[in-house]
Amino acid sequence: MAWRLRSAVLIALAFRGVVLRLPASAVAVLEAAFDGGMPLLASPAEFRRRTVADFTAPFFPLFLLGAAFGKLMENTGSVEAPARGLVGGSGRAVPSSPSCLPAGC
């Protein structure tokens, strides 16, 4: 019930033309402190850690395989041949003249 009162006060201030950057932040901090039911300082770190873990856990084999494949390509030197083919004889990976655009090459 108290959150409705706080919201009504913020809405009334907004209709009067008050900039709500500081009052809204203060109300949000008070809401989190008194009505949140969780520790304030620990929750952002725990939330980030959980979301990062939830994202990386299913993709971990893919990340590991990609790192191993990249290291294998680097150690065997098989990266140099495609790089030389991409660069060509110019030593640059971009076209040397502006006339060679993707639509007109």
Rosetta blueprint (number, residue, H / E / L):
1 M L
2 A H
3 W H
4 R H
5 L H
6 R H
7 S H
8 A H
9 V H
10 L H
11 I H
12 A H
13 L H
14 A H
15 F H
16 R L
17 G L
18 V L
19 V L
20 L L
21 R H
22 L H
23 P H
24 A H
25 S H
26 A H
27 V H
28 A H
29 V H
30 L H
31 E H
32 A H
33 A H
34 F H
35 D H
36 G L
37 G L
38 M L
39 P L
40 L L
41 L L
42 A H
43 S H
44 P H
45 A H
46 E H
47 F H
48 R H
49 R H
50 R H
51 T H
52 V H
53 A H
54 D H
55 F H
56 T H
57 A H
58 P H
59 F H
60 F H
61 P H
62 L H
63 F H
64 L H
65 L H
66 G H
67 A H
68 A H
69 F H
70 G H
71 K H
72 L H
73 M H
74 E H
75 N H
76 T H
77 G L
78 S L
79 V L
80 E H
81 A H
82 P H
83 A H
84 R H
85 G H
86 L H
87 V H
88 G L
89 G L
90 S L
91 G L
92 R L
93 A L
94 V L
95 P L
96 S L
97 S L
98 P L
99 S L
100 C L
101 L L
102 P L
103 A L
104 G L
105 C L
